[in-house]
Amino acid sequence: MAAWSCGALLNAVDELHDTAQLSQPAWDSLGVHYEDAQLLEFLVLAGWYRTISYLANGLLLEEEPWGTPFPAQ
């Protein structure tokens, strides 16, 4: 993936996180850099990440001792 396509992807991730949908401009920007199969994979990956986050946080699962912790906020 070229560096110039990262901006479109990061903007799409932010938009999905904020609104749980993608606007037409976001789709258009992604479509310039990615094939339809890759866009579907992106949506599935983002959805699974959110699902797993909900489960882990909702069940108050402890962090794995081998995992790298997030930076302190």
Predicted model as a PDB file, atoms N, CA, C, CB and O in Angstrom, pLDDT in the B-factor column:
MODEL        1                                                                  
ATOM      1  N   MET A   1       0.862  -1.178   0.000  1.00 49.00           N  
ATOM      2  CA  MET A   1       0.000   0.000   0.000  1.00 49.00           C  
ATOM      3  C   MET A   1       0.904   1.235   0.000  1.00 49.00           C  
ATOM      4  CB  MET A   1      -0.978   0.001   1.241  1.00 49.00           C  
ATOM      5  O   MET A   1       1.806   1.373   0.827  1.00 49.00           O  
ATOM      6  N   ALA A   2       0.643   2.086  -0.911  1.00 54.00           N  
ATOM      7  CA  ALA A   2       1.424   3.314  -1.014  1.00 54.00           C  
ATOM      8  C   ALA A   2       1.049   4.285   0.096  1.00 54.00           C  
ATOM      9  CB  ALA A   2       1.217   3.969  -2.382  1.00 54.00           C  
ATOM     10  O   ALA A   2      -0.073   4.263   0.602  1.00 54.00           O  
ATOM     11  N   ALA A   3       1.993   5.131   0.467  1.00 53.00           N  
ATOM     12  CA  ALA A   3       1.759   6.098   1.543  1.00 53.00           C  
ATOM     13  C   ALA A   3       0.589   7.021   1.226  1.00 53.00           C  
ATOM     14  CB  ALA A   3       3.017   6.925   1.793  1.00 53.00           C  
ATOM     15  O   ALA A   3      -0.133   7.434   2.133  1.00 53.00           O  
ATOM     16  N   TRP A   4       0.394   7.347  -0.038  1.00 57.00           N  
ATOM     17  CA  TRP A   4      -0.682   8.274  -0.415  1.00 57.00           C  
ATOM     18  C   TRP A   4      -2.062   7.681  -0.226  1.00 57.00           C  
ATOM     19  CB  TRP A   4      -0.519   8.699  -1.849  1.00 57.00           C  
ATOM     20  O   TRP A   4      -3.040   8.425  -0.159  1.00 57.00           O  
ATOM     21  N   SER A   5      -2.173   6.351  -0.136  1.00 71.00           N  
ATOM     22  CA  SER A   5      -3.486   5.741   0.082  1.00 71.00           C  
ATOM     23  C   SER A   5      -3.820   5.626   1.564  1.00 71.00           C  
ATOM     24  CB  SER A   5      -3.538   4.365  -0.563  1.00 71.00           C  
ATOM     25  O   SER A   5      -4.971   5.376   1.920  1.00 71.00           O  
ATOM     26  N   CYS A   6      -2.825   5.807   2.432  1.00 84.00           N  
ATOM     27  CA  CYS A   6      -3.053   5.691   3.874  1.00 84.00           C  
ATOM     28  C   CYS A   6      -4.007   6.768   4.376  1.00 84.00           C  
ATOM     29  CB  CYS A   6      -1.728   5.779   4.629  1.00 84.00           C  
ATOM     30  O   CYS A   6      -4.816   6.506   5.266  1.00 84.00           O  
ATOM     31  N   GLY A   7      -3.926   7.959   3.824  1.00 90.00           N  
ATOM     32  CA  GLY A   7      -4.805   9.038   4.265  1.00 90.00           C  
ATOM     33  C   GLY A   7      -6.266   8.702   4.049  1.00 90.00           C  
ATOM     34  O   GLY A   7      -7.092   8.943   4.929  1.00 90.00           O  
ATOM     35  N   ALA A   8      -6.596   8.153   2.899  1.00 92.00           N  
ATOM     36  CA  ALA A   8      -7.981   7.770   2.602  1.00 92.00           C  
ATOM     37  C   ALA A   8      -8.451   6.692   3.571  1.00 92.00           C  
ATOM     38  CB  ALA A   8      -8.112   7.272   1.145  1.00 92.00           C  
ATOM     39  O   ALA A   8      -9.583   6.734   4.053  1.00 92.00           O  
ATOM     40  N   LEU A   9      -7.586   5.737   3.852  1.00 93.00           N  
ATOM     41  CA  LEU A   9      -7.943   4.647   4.757  1.00 93.00           C  
ATOM     42  C   LEU A   9      -8.127   5.143   6.183  1.00 93.00           C  
ATOM     43  CB  LEU A   9      -6.879   3.558   4.718  1.00 93.00           C  
ATOM     44  O   LEU A   9      -9.094   4.774   6.850  1.00 93.00           O  
ATOM     45  N   LEU A  10      -7.208   5.975   6.656  1.00 93.00           N  
ATOM     46  CA  LEU A  10      -7.320   6.502   8.016  1.00 93.00           C  
ATOM     47  C   LEU A  10      -8.554   7.383   8.179  1.00 93.00           C  
ATOM     48  CB  LEU A  10      -6.069   7.293   8.377  1.00 93.00           C  
ATOM     49  O   LEU A  10      -9.231   7.323   9.205  1.00 93.00           O  
ATOM     50  N   ASN A  11      -8.844   8.195   7.173  1.00 93.00           N  
ATOM     51  CA  ASN A  11     -10.062   9.015   7.223  1.00 93.00           C  
ATOM     52  C   ASN A  11     -11.305   8.136   7.270  1.00 93.00           C  
ATOM     53  CB  ASN A  11     -10.130   9.959   6.007  1.00 93.00           C  
ATOM     54  O   ASN A  11     -12.258   8.438   7.988  1.00 93.00           O  
ATOM     55  N   ALA A  12     -11.295   7.051   6.506  1.00 95.00           N  
ATOM     56  CA  ALA A  12     -12.447   6.141   6.506  1.00 95.00           C  
ATOM     57  C   ALA A  12     -12.610   5.458   7.862  1.00 95.00           C  
ATOM     58  CB  ALA A  12     -12.294   5.085   5.402  1.00 95.00           C  
ATOM     59  O   ALA A  12     -13.730   5.299   8.347  1.00 95.00           O  
ATOM     60  N   VAL A  13     -11.505   5.057   8.469  1.00 93.00           N  
ATOM     61  CA  VAL A  13     -11.567   4.436   9.799  1.00 93.00           C  
ATOM     62  C   VAL A  13     -12.152   5.419  10.811  1.00 93.00           C  
ATOM     63  CB  VAL A  13     -10.157   3.969  10.256  1.00 93.00           C  
ATOM     64  O   VAL A  13     -13.013   5.056  11.612  1.00 93.00           O  
ATOM     65  N   ASP A  14     -11.685   6.652  10.768  1.00 94.00           N  
ATOM     66  CA  ASP A  14     -12.211   7.671  11.684  1.00 94.00           C  
ATOM     67  C   ASP A  14     -13.701   7.890  11.455  1.00 94.00           C  
ATOM     68  CB  ASP A  14     -11.451   8.996  11.510  1.00 94.00           C  
ATOM     69  O   ASP A  14     -14.468   7.995  12.413  1.00 94.00           O  
ATOM     70  N   GLU A  15     -14.111   7.958  10.204  1.00 96.00           N  
ATOM     71  CA  GLU A  15     -15.525   8.179   9.897  1.00 96.00           C  
ATOM     72  C   GLU A  15     -16.385   6.997  10.348  1.00 96.00           C  
ATOM     73  CB  GLU A  15     -15.710   8.419   8.394  1.00 96.00           C  
ATOM     74  O   GLU A  15     -17.470   7.188  10.897  1.00 96.00           O  
ATOM     75  N   LEU A  16     -15.896   5.778  10.114  1.00 94.00           N  
ATOM     76  CA  LEU A  16     -16.630   4.600  10.597  1.00 94.00           C  
ATOM     77  C   LEU A  16     -16.757   4.615  12.111  1.00 94.00           C  
ATOM     78  CB  LEU A  16     -15.936   3.311  10.147  1.00 94.00           C  
ATOM     79  O   LEU A  16     -17.821   4.312  12.652  1.00 94.00           O  
ATOM     80  N   HIS A  17     -15.682   4.963  12.789  1.00 91.00           N  
ATOM     81  CA  HIS A  17     -15.701   5.004  14.251  1.00 91.00           C  
ATOM     82  C   HIS A  17     -16.691   6.052  14.760  1.00 91.00           C  
ATOM     83  CB  HIS A  17     -14.296   5.299  14.794  1.00 91.00           C  
ATOM     84  O   HIS A  17     -17.439   5.803  15.706  1.00 91.00           O  
ATOM     85  N   ASP A  18     -16.688   7.213  14.131  1.00 94.00           N  
ATOM     86  CA  ASP A  18     -17.534   8.317  14.596  1.00 94.00           C  
ATOM     87  C   ASP A  18     -19.010   8.144  14.239  1.00 94.00           C  
ATOM     88  CB  ASP A  18     -17.032   9.613  14.017  1.00 94.00           C  
ATOM     89  O   ASP A  18     -19.882   8.538  15.014  1.00 94.00           O  
ATOM     90  N   THR A  19     -19.299   7.556  13.068  1.00 95.00           N  
ATOM     91  CA  THR A  19     -20.682   7.553  12.569  1.00 95.00           C  
ATOM     92  C   THR A  19     -21.242   6.169  12.270  1.00 95.00           C  
ATOM     93  CB  THR A  19     -20.764   8.378  11.335  1.00 95.00           C  
ATOM     94  O   THR A  19     -22.439   6.031  12.020  1.00 95.00           O  
ATOM     95  N   ALA A  20     -20.397   5.147  12.290  1.00 93.00           N  
ATOM     96  CA  ALA A  20     -20.786   3.780  11.933  1.00 93.00           C  
ATOM     97  C   ALA A  20     -21.278   3.675  10.489  1.00 93.00           C  
ATOM     98  CB  ALA A  20     -21.867   3.285  12.878  1.00 93.00           C  
ATOM     99  O   ALA A  20     -22.050   2.776  10.156  1.00 93.00           O  
ATOM    100  N   GLN A  21     -20.832   4.589   9.643  1.00 95.00           N  
ATOM    101  CA  GLN A  21     -21.131   4.519   8.212  1.00 95.00           C  
ATOM    102  C   GLN A  21     -20.065   5.295   7.447  1.00 95.00           C  
ATOM    103  CB  GLN A  21     -22.555   5.082   7.906  1.00 95.00           C  
ATOM    104  O   GLN A  21     -19.259   6.017   8.034  1.00 95.00           O  
ATOM    105  N   LEU A  22     -20.076   5.131   6.126  1.00 96.00           N  
ATOM    106  CA  LEU A  22     -19.143   5.863   5.280  1.00 96.00           C  
ATOM    107  C   LEU A  22     -19.920   6.733   4.303  1.00 96.00           C  
ATOM    108  CB  LEU A  22     -18.204   4.894   4.524  1.00 96.00           C  
ATOM    109  O   LEU A  22     -20.889   6.285   3.688  1.00 96.00           O  
ATOM    110  N   SER A  23     -19.490   7.962   4.169  1.00 97.00           N  
ATOM    111  CA  SER A  23     -20.112   8.891   3.229  1.00 97.00           C  
ATOM    112  C   SER A  23     -19.673   8.549   1.801  1.00 97.00           C  
ATOM    113  CB  SER A  23     -19.743  10.361   3.582  1.00 97.00           C  
ATOM    114  O   SER A  23     -18.710   7.809   1.599  1.00 97.00           O  
ATOM    115  N   GLN A  24     -20.369   9.082   0.843  1.00 97.00           N  
ATOM    116  CA  GLN A  24     -19.992   8.859  -0.553  1.00 97.00           C  
ATOM    117  C   GLN A  24     -18.591   9.386  -0.846  1.00 97.00           C  
ATOM    118  CB  GLN A  24     -21.002   9.523  -1.485  1.00 97.00           C  
ATOM    119  O   GLN A  24     -17.834   8.717  -1.548  1.00 97.00           O  
ATOM    120  N   PRO A  25     -18.212  10.574  -0.329  1.00 95.00           N  
ATOM    121  CA  PRO A  25     -16.829  11.023  -0.564  1.00 95.00           C  
ATOM    122  C   PRO A  25     -15.780  10.053  -0.003  1.00 95.00           C  
ATOM    123  CB  PRO A  25     -16.624  12.398   0.055  1.00 95.00           C  
ATOM    124  O   PRO A  25     -14.721   9.874  -0.604  1.00 95.00           O  
ATOM    125  N   ALA A  26     -16.066   9.435   1.132  1.00 95.00           N  
ATOM    126  CA  ALA A  26     -15.126   8.458   1.704  1.00 95.00           C  
ATOM    127  C   ALA A  26     -15.015   7.243   0.792  1.00 95.00           C  
ATOM    128  CB  ALA A  26     -15.576   8.023   3.123  1.00 95.00           C  
ATOM    129  O   ALA A  26     -13.914   6.757   0.532  1.00 95.00           O  
ATOM    130  N   TRP A  27     -16.161   6.749   0.303  1.00 96.00           N  
ATOM    131  CA  TRP A  27     -16.148   5.617  -0.634  1.00 96.00           C  
ATOM    132  C   TRP A  27     -15.379   5.966  -1.893  1.00 96.00           C  
ATOM    133  CB  TRP A  27     -17.578   5.197  -0.995  1.00 96.00           C  
ATOM    134  O   TRP A  27     -14.582   5.169  -2.387  1.00 96.00           O  
ATOM    135  N   ASP A  28     -15.620   7.155  -2.406  1.00 95.00           N  
ATOM    136  CA  ASP A  28     -14.946   7.586  -3.635  1.00 95.00           C  
ATOM    137  C   ASP A  28     -13.432   7.655  -3.431  1.00 95.00           C  
ATOM    138  CB  ASP A  28     -15.482   8.958  -4.089  1.00 95.00           C  
ATOM    139  O   ASP A  28     -12.667   7.238  -4.300  1.00 95.00           O  
ATOM    140  N   SER A  29     -13.008   8.177  -2.294  1.00 94.00           N  
ATOM    141  CA  SER A  29     -11.586   8.282  -1.995  1.00 94.00           C  
ATOM    142  C   SER A  29     -10.950   6.896  -1.859  1.00 94.00           C  
ATOM    143  CB  SER A  29     -11.373   9.094  -0.712  1.00 94.00           C  
ATOM    144  O   SER A  29      -9.849   6.666  -2.360  1.00 94.00           O  
ATOM    145  N   LEU A  30     -11.630   5.990  -1.194  1.00 95.00           N  
ATOM    146  CA  LEU A  30     -11.117   4.629  -1.051  1.00 95.00           C  
ATOM    147  C   LEU A  30     -11.078   3.907  -2.386  1.00 95.00           C  
ATOM    148  CB  LEU A  30     -11.967   3.843  -0.063  1.00 95.00           C  
ATOM    149  O   LEU A  30     -10.136   3.168  -2.675  1.00 95.00           O  
ATOM    150  N   GLY A  31     -12.107   4.124  -3.202  1.00 95.00           N  
ATOM    151  CA  GLY A  31     -12.210   3.439  -4.485  1.00 95.00           C  
ATOM    152  C   GLY A  31     -11.086   3.768  -5.447  1.00 95.00           C  
ATOM    153  O   GLY A  31     -10.805   2.994  -6.362  1.00 95.00           O  
ATOM    154  N   VAL A  32     -10.445   4.902  -5.251  1.00 93.00           N  
ATOM    155  CA  VAL A  32      -9.311   5.275  -6.089  1.00 93.00           C  
ATOM    156  C   VAL A  32      -8.116   4.360  -5.820  1.00 93.00           C  
ATOM    157  CB  VAL A  32      -8.924   6.743  -5.847  1.00 93.00           C  
ATOM    158  O   VAL A  32      -7.323   4.091  -6.722  1.00 93.00           O  
ATOM    159  N   HIS A  33      -7.986   3.886  -4.591  1.00 92.00           N  
ATOM    160  CA  HIS A  33      -6.800   3.152  -4.164  1.00 92.00           C  
ATOM    161  C   HIS A  33      -7.016   1.652  -3.965  1.00 92.00           C  
ATOM    162  CB  HIS A  33      -6.299   3.737  -2.899  1.00 92.00           C  
ATOM    163  O   HIS A  33      -6.056   0.883  -4.009  1.00 92.00           O  
ATOM    164  N   TYR A  34      -8.254   1.229  -3.749  1.00 94.00           N  
ATOM    165  CA  TYR A  34      -8.509  -0.162  -3.380  1.00 94.00           C  
ATOM    166  C   TYR A  34      -9.564  -0.790  -4.277  1.00 94.00           C  
ATOM    167  CB  TYR A  34      -8.946  -0.253  -1.923  1.00 94.00           C  
ATOM    168  O   TYR A  34     -10.462  -0.111  -4.774  1.00 94.00           O  
ATOM    169  N   GLU A  35      -9.439  -2.090  -4.475  1.00 95.00           N  
ATOM    170  CA  GLU A  35     -10.422  -2.862  -5.228  1.00 95.00           C  
ATOM    171  C   GLU A  35     -11.626  -3.161  -4.343  1.00 95.00           C  
ATOM    172  CB  GLU A  35      -9.800  -4.174  -5.765  1.00 95.00           C  
ATOM    173  O   GLU A  35     -11.552  -3.057  -3.119  1.00 95.00           O  
ATOM    174  N   ASP A  36     -12.732  -3.533  -4.974  1.00 95.00           N  
ATOM    175  CA  ASP A  36     -13.963  -3.816  -4.226  1.00 95.00           C  
ATOM    176  C   ASP A  36     -13.756  -4.893  -3.170  1.00 95.00           C  
ATOM    177  CB  ASP A  36     -15.071  -4.243  -5.180  1.00 95.00           C  
ATOM    178  O   ASP A  36     -14.267  -4.768  -2.057  1.00 95.00           O  
ATOM    179  N   ALA A  37     -13.017  -5.946  -3.497  1.00 96.00           N  
ATOM    180  CA  ALA A  37     -12.771  -7.027  -2.530  1.00 96.00           C  
ATOM    181  C   ALA A  37     -11.995  -6.505  -1.321  1.00 96.00           C  
ATOM    182  CB  ALA A  37     -11.996  -8.186  -3.198  1.00 96.00           C  
ATOM    183  O   ALA A  37     -12.242  -6.936  -0.195  1.00 96.00           O  
ATOM    184  N   GLN A  38     -11.070  -5.591  -1.545  1.00 95.00           N  
ATOM    185  CA  GLN A  38     -10.309  -5.014  -0.440  1.00 95.00           C  
ATOM    186  C   GLN A  38     -11.186  -4.121   0.426  1.00 95.00           C  
ATOM    187  CB  GLN A  38      -9.119  -4.218  -0.973  1.00 95.00           C  
ATOM    188  O   GLN A  38     -11.010  -4.067   1.643  1.00 95.00           O  
ATOM    189  N   LEU A  39     -12.124  -3.426  -0.191  1.00 95.00           N  
ATOM    190  CA  LEU A  39     -13.031  -2.567   0.576  1.00 95.00           C  
ATOM    191  C   LEU A  39     -13.958  -3.406   1.445  1.00 95.00           C  
ATOM    192  CB  LEU A  39     -13.855  -1.670  -0.365  1.00 95.00           C  
ATOM    193  O   LEU A  39     -14.246  -3.040   2.584  1.00 95.00           O  
ATOM    194  N   LEU A  40     -14.419  -4.514   0.918  1.00 96.00           N  
ATOM    195  CA  LEU A  40     -15.251  -5.416   1.721  1.00 96.00           C  
ATOM    196  C   LEU A  40     -14.448  -5.974   2.888  1.00 96.00           C  
ATOM    197  CB  LEU A  40     -15.804  -6.568   0.854  1.00 96.00           C  
ATOM    198  O   LEU A  40     -14.944  -6.044   4.013  1.00 96.00           O  
ATOM    199  N   GLU A  41     -13.218  -6.367   2.621  1.00 96.00           N  
ATOM    200  CA  GLU A  41     -12.357  -6.874   3.692  1.00 96.00           C  
ATOM    201  C   GLU A  41     -12.118  -5.811   4.756  1.00 96.00           C  
ATOM    202  CB  GLU A  41     -11.019  -7.353   3.122  1.00 96.00           C  
ATOM    203  O   GLU A  41     -12.102  -6.120   5.948  1.00 96.00           O  
ATOM    204  N   PHE A  42     -11.934  -4.576   4.343  1.00 94.00           N  
ATOM    205  CA  PHE A  42     -11.757  -3.467   5.280  1.00 94.00           C  
ATOM    206  C   PHE A  42     -12.968  -3.333   6.204  1.00 94.00           C  
ATOM    207  CB  PHE A  42     -11.524  -2.153   4.518  1.00 94.00           C  
ATOM    208  O   PHE A  42     -12.810  -3.186   7.416  1.00 94.00           O  
ATOM    209  N   LEU A  43     -14.171  -3.383   5.638  1.00 95.00           N  
ATOM    210  CA  LEU A  43     -15.382  -3.263   6.460  1.00 95.00           C  
ATOM    211  C   LEU A  43     -15.510  -4.423   7.434  1.00 95.00           C  
ATOM    212  CB  LEU A  43     -16.624  -3.192   5.572  1.00 95.00           C  
ATOM    213  O   LEU A  43     -15.877  -4.227   8.593  1.00 95.00           O  
ATOM    214  N   VAL A  44     -15.210  -5.629   6.971  1.00 96.00           N  
ATOM    215  CA  VAL A  44     -15.294  -6.802   7.847  1.00 96.00           C  
ATOM    216  C   VAL A  44     -14.262  -6.695   8.965  1.00 96.00           C  
ATOM    217  CB  VAL A  44     -15.082  -8.108   7.040  1.00 96.00           C  
ATOM    218  O   VAL A  44     -14.574  -6.961  10.126  1.00 96.00           O  
ATOM    219  N   LEU A  45     -13.047  -6.312   8.624  1.00 95.00           N  
ATOM    220  CA  LEU A  45     -11.993  -6.170   9.630  1.00 95.00           C  
ATOM    221  C   LEU A  45     -12.362  -5.123  10.673  1.00 95.00           C  
ATOM    222  CB  LEU A  45     -10.669  -5.799   8.964  1.00 95.00           C  
ATOM    223  O   LEU A  45     -12.208  -5.355  11.872  1.00 95.00           O  
ATOM    224  N   ALA A  46     -12.849  -3.972  10.217  1.00 93.00           N  
ATOM    225  CA  ALA A  46     -13.244  -2.916  11.153  1.00 93.00           C  
ATOM    226  C   ALA A  46     -14.398  -3.382  12.036  1.00 93.00           C  
ATOM    227  CB  ALA A  46     -13.641  -1.639  10.390  1.00 93.00           C  
ATOM    228  O   ALA A  46     -14.426  -3.083  13.229  1.00 93.00           O  
ATOM    229  N   GLY A  47     -15.333  -4.098  11.467  1.00 93.00           N  
ATOM    230  CA  GLY A  47     -16.467  -4.604  12.242  1.00 93.00           C  
ATOM    231  C   GLY A  47     -16.050  -5.621  13.287  1.00 93.00           C  
ATOM    232  O   GLY A  47     -16.524  -5.580  14.422  1.00 93.00           O  
ATOM    233  N   TRP A  48     -15.166  -6.532  12.910  1.00 95.00           N  
ATOM    234  CA  TRP A  48     -14.701  -7.525  13.873  1.00 95.00           C  
ATOM    235  C   TRP A  48     -13.899  -6.882  14.992  1.00 95.00           C  
ATOM    236  CB  TRP A  48     -13.863  -8.583  13.177  1.00 95.00           C  
ATOM    237  O   TRP A  48     -14.002  -7.284  16.151  1.00 95.00           O  
ATOM    238  N   TYR A  49     -13.104  -5.889  14.640  1.00 92.00           N  
ATOM    239  CA  TYR A  49     -12.334  -5.192  15.675  1.00 92.00           C  
ATOM    240  C   TYR A  49     -13.280  -4.569  16.701  1.00 92.00           C  
ATOM    241  CB  TYR A  49     -11.426  -4.102  15.043  1.00 92.00           C  
ATOM    242  O   TYR A  49     -13.055  -4.682  17.906  1.00 92.00           O  
ATOM    243  N   ARG A  50     -14.327  -3.917  16.226  1.00 92.00           N  
ATOM    244  CA  ARG A  50     -15.287  -3.294  17.137  1.00 92.00           C  
ATOM    245  C   ARG A  50     -16.010  -4.353  17.968  1.00 92.00           C  
ATOM    246  CB  ARG A  50     -16.306  -2.448  16.350  1.00 92.00           C  
ATOM    247  O   ARG A  50     -16.203  -4.172  19.170  1.00 92.00           O  
ATOM    248  N   THR A  51     -16.403  -5.441  17.341  1.00 94.00           N  
ATOM    249  CA  THR A  51     -17.092  -6.523  18.059  1.00 94.00           C  
ATOM    250  C   THR A  51     -16.214  -7.100  19.160  1.00 94.00           C  
ATOM    251  CB  THR A  51     -17.504  -7.635  17.086  1.00 94.00           C  
ATOM    252  O   THR A  51     -16.666  -7.284  20.290  1.00 94.00           O  
ATOM    253  N   ILE A  52     -14.970  -7.381  18.831  1.00 94.00           N  
ATOM    254  CA  ILE A  52     -14.054  -7.937  19.830  1.00 94.00           C  
ATOM    255  C   ILE A  52     -13.794  -6.926  20.939  1.00 94.00           C  
ATOM    256  CB  ILE A  52     -12.726  -8.358  19.175  1.00 94.00           C  
ATOM    257  O   ILE A  52     -13.684  -7.303  22.106  1.00 94.00           O  
ATOM    258  N   SER A  53     -13.696  -5.649  20.591  1.00 92.00           N  
ATOM    259  CA  SER A  53     -13.500  -4.611  21.611  1.00 92.00           C  
ATOM    260  C   SER A  53     -14.687  -4.549  22.558  1.00 92.00           C  
ATOM    261  CB  SER A  53     -13.282  -3.239  20.953  1.00 92.00           C  
ATOM    262  O   SER A  53     -14.513  -4.448  23.772  1.00 92.00           O  
ATOM    263  N   TYR A  54     -15.905  -4.610  22.002  1.00 94.00           N  
ATOM    264  CA  TYR A  54     -17.107  -4.594  22.850  1.00 94.00           C  
ATOM    265  C   TYR A  54     -17.103  -5.778  23.802  1.00 94.00           C  
ATOM    266  CB  TYR A  54     -18.387  -4.613  21.988  1.00 94.00           C  
ATOM    267  O   TYR A  54     -17.395  -5.623  24.988  1.00 94.00           O  
ATOM    268  N   LEU A  55     -16.778  -6.952  23.297  1.00 95.00           N  
ATOM    269  CA  LEU A  55     -16.756  -8.142  24.158  1.00 95.00           C  
ATOM    270  C   LEU A  55     -15.691  -8.033  25.245  1.00 95.00           C  
ATOM    271  CB  LEU A  55     -16.511  -9.396  23.319  1.00 95.00           C  
ATOM    272  O   LEU A  55     -15.970  -8.264  26.422  1.00 95.00           O  
ATOM    273  N   ALA A  56     -14.478  -7.683  24.847  1.00 93.00           N  
ATOM    274  CA  ALA A  56     -13.385  -7.602  25.816  1.00 93.00           C  
ATOM    275  C   ALA A  56     -13.666  -6.551  26.877  1.00 93.00           C  
ATOM    276  CB  ALA A  56     -12.069  -7.290  25.110  1.00 93.00           C  
ATOM    277  O   ALA A  56     -13.443  -6.791  28.063  1.00 93.00           O  
ATOM    278  N   ASN A  57     -14.150  -5.396  26.464  1.00 93.00           N  
ATOM    279  CA  ASN A  57     -14.426  -4.328  27.422  1.00 93.00           C  
ATOM    280  C   ASN A  57     -15.683  -4.602  28.239  1.00 93.00           C  
ATOM    281  CB  ASN A  57     -14.565  -3.004  26.698  1.00 93.00           C  
ATOM    282  O   ASN A  57     -15.716  -4.326  29.439  1.00 93.00           O  
ATOM    283  N   GLY A  58     -16.711  -5.141  27.599  1.00 96.00           N  
ATOM    284  CA  GLY A  58     -17.960  -5.436  28.309  1.00 96.00           C  
ATOM    285  C   GLY A  58     -17.809  -6.541  29.341  1.00 96.00           C  
ATOM    286  O   GLY A  58     -18.459  -6.518  30.386  1.00 96.00           O  
ATOM    287  N   LEU A  59     -16.955  -7.500  29.047  1.00 96.00           N  
ATOM    288  CA  LEU A  59     -16.716  -8.600  29.979  1.00 96.00           C  
ATOM    289  C   LEU A  59     -15.601  -8.298  30.973  1.00 96.00           C  
ATOM    290  CB  LEU A  59     -16.381  -9.855  29.215  1.00 96.00           C  
ATOM    291  O   LEU A  59     -15.246  -9.140  31.797  1.00 96.00           O  
ATOM    292  N   LEU A  60     -15.055  -7.092  30.888  1.00 95.00           N  
ATOM    293  CA  LEU A  60     -13.962  -6.664  31.771  1.00 95.00           C  
ATOM    294  C   LEU A  60     -12.799  -7.650  31.758  1.00 95.00           C  
ATOM    295  CB  LEU A  60     -14.473  -6.494  33.197  1.00 95.00           C  
ATOM    296  O   LEU A  60     -12.235  -7.979  32.801  1.00 95.00           O  
ATOM    297  N   LEU A  61     -12.449  -8.118  30.553  1.00 93.00           N  
ATOM    298  CA  LEU A  61     -11.333  -9.053  30.431  1.00 93.00           C  
ATOM    299  C   LEU A  61     -10.028  -8.356  30.785  1.00 93.00           C  
ATOM    300  CB  LEU A  61     -11.262  -9.638  29.006  1.00 93.00           C  
ATOM    301  O   LEU A  61      -9.806  -7.194  30.445  1.00 93.00           O  
ATOM    302  N   GLU A  62      -9.187  -9.083  31.465  1.00 90.00           N  
ATOM    303  CA  GLU A  62      -7.880  -8.535  31.826  1.00 90.00           C  
ATOM    304  C   GLU A  62      -6.984  -8.518  30.591  1.00 90.00           C  
ATOM    305  CB  GLU A  62      -7.224  -9.363  32.973  1.00 90.00           C  
ATOM    306  O   GLU A  62      -7.128  -9.347  29.693  1.00 90.00           O  
ATOM    307  N   GLU A  63      -6.064  -7.566  30.561  1.00 86.00           N  
ATOM    308  CA  GLU A  63      -5.111  -7.512  29.463  1.00 86.00           C  
ATOM    309  C   GLU A  63      -4.171  -8.703  29.546  1.00 86.00           C  
ATOM    310  CB  GLU A  63      -4.318  -6.190  29.485  1.00 86.00           C  
ATOM    311  O   GLU A  63      -3.844  -9.175  30.635  1.00 86.00           O  
ATOM    312  N   GLU A  64      -3.740  -9.184  28.384  1.00 88.00           N  
ATOM    313  CA  GLU A  64      -2.783 -10.278  28.360  1.00 88.00           C  
ATOM    314  C   GLU A  64      -1.440  -9.784  28.870  1.00 88.00           C  
ATOM    315  CB  GLU A  64      -2.648 -10.863  26.940  1.00 88.00           C  
ATOM    316  O   GLU A  64      -1.011  -8.693  28.496  1.00 88.00           O  
ATOM    317  N   PRO A  65      -0.768 -10.553  29.709  1.00 89.00           N  
ATOM    318  CA  PRO A  65       0.513 -10.100  30.258  1.00 89.00           C  
ATOM    319  C   PRO A  65       1.584  -9.944  29.182  1.00 89.00           C  
ATOM    320  CB  PRO A  65       0.995 -11.073  31.317  1.00 89.00           C  
ATOM    321  O   PRO A  65       2.542  -9.195  29.375  1.00 89.00           O  
ATOM    322  N   TRP A  66       1.439 -10.631  28.065  1.00 91.00           N  
ATOM    323  CA  TRP A  66       2.437 -10.562  27.001  1.00 91.00           C  
ATOM    324  C   TRP A  66       2.154  -9.421  26.015  1.00 91.00           C  
ATOM    325  CB  TRP A  66       2.487 -11.888  26.254  1.00 91.00           C  
ATOM    326  O   TRP A  66       2.995  -9.120  25.167  1.00 91.00           O  
ATOM    327  N   GLY A  67       0.990  -8.789  26.116  1.00 86.00           N  
ATOM    328  CA  GLY A  67       0.620  -7.743  25.177  1.00 86.00           C  
ATOM    329  C   GLY A  67       1.313  -6.418  25.479  1.00 86.00           C  
ATOM    330  O   GLY A  67       1.630  -6.115  26.629  1.00 86.00           O  
ATOM    331  N   THR A  68       1.537  -5.649  24.444  1.00 87.00           N  
ATOM    332  CA  THR A  68       2.115  -4.312  24.602  1.00 87.00           C  
ATOM    333  C   THR A  68       1.012  -3.370  25.072  1.00 87.00           C  
ATOM    334  CB  THR A  68       2.759  -3.803  23.261  1.00 87.00           C  
ATOM    335  O   THR A  68      -0.012  -3.257  24.400  1.00 87.00           O  
ATOM    336  N   PRO A  69       1.188  -2.689  26.208  1.00 81.00           N  
ATOM    337  CA  PRO A  69       0.128  -1.806  26.708  1.00 81.00           C  
ATOM    338  C   PRO A  69       0.020  -0.539  25.862  1.00 81.00           C  
ATOM    339  CB  PRO A  69       0.391  -1.436  28.177  1.00 81.00           C  
ATOM    340  O   PRO A  69       0.987  -0.097  25.243  1.00 81.00           O  
ATOM    341  N   PHE A  70      -1.179   0.026  25.853  1.00 78.00           N  
ATOM    342  CA  PHE A  70      -1.376   1.310  25.206  1.00 78.00           C  
ATOM    343  C   PHE A  70      -0.669   2.387  26.018  1.00 78.00           C  
ATOM    344  CB  PHE A  70      -2.884   1.631  25.051  1.00 78.00           C  
ATOM    345  O   PHE A  70      -0.520   2.246  27.232  1.00 78.00           O  
ATOM    346  N   PRO A  71      -0.232   3.459  25.365  1.00 84.00           N  
ATOM    347  CA  PRO A  71       0.390   4.551  26.110  1.00 84.00           C  
ATOM    348  C   PRO A  71      -0.583   5.155  27.120  1.00 84.00           C  
ATOM    349  CB  PRO A  71       0.890   5.633  25.150  1.00 84.00           C  
ATOM    350  O   PRO A  71      -1.792   5.178  26.892  1.00 84.00           O  
ATOM    351  N   ALA A  72      -0.052   5.637  28.223  1.00 83.00           N  
ATOM    352  CA  ALA A  72      -0.888   6.290  29.240  1.00 83.00           C  
ATOM    353  C   ALA A  72      -1.506   7.553  28.645  1.00 83.00           C  
ATOM    354  CB  ALA A  72      -0.054   6.634  30.520  1.00 83.00           C  
ATOM    355  O   ALA A  72      -0.863   8.266  27.875  1.00 83.00           O  
ATOM    356  N   GLN A  73      -2.742   7.816  29.006  1.00 76.00           N  
ATOM    357  CA  GLN A  73      -3.424   8.988  28.453  1.00 76.00           C  
ATOM    358  C   GLN A  73      -3.294  10.178  29.369  1.00 76.00           C  
ATOM    359  CB  GLN A  73      -4.891   8.689  28.207  1.00 76.00           C  
ATOM    360  O   GLN A  73      -3.809  11.253  29.061  1.00 76.00           O  
TER     361      GLN A  73                                                      
ENDMDL                                                                          
END                                                                             
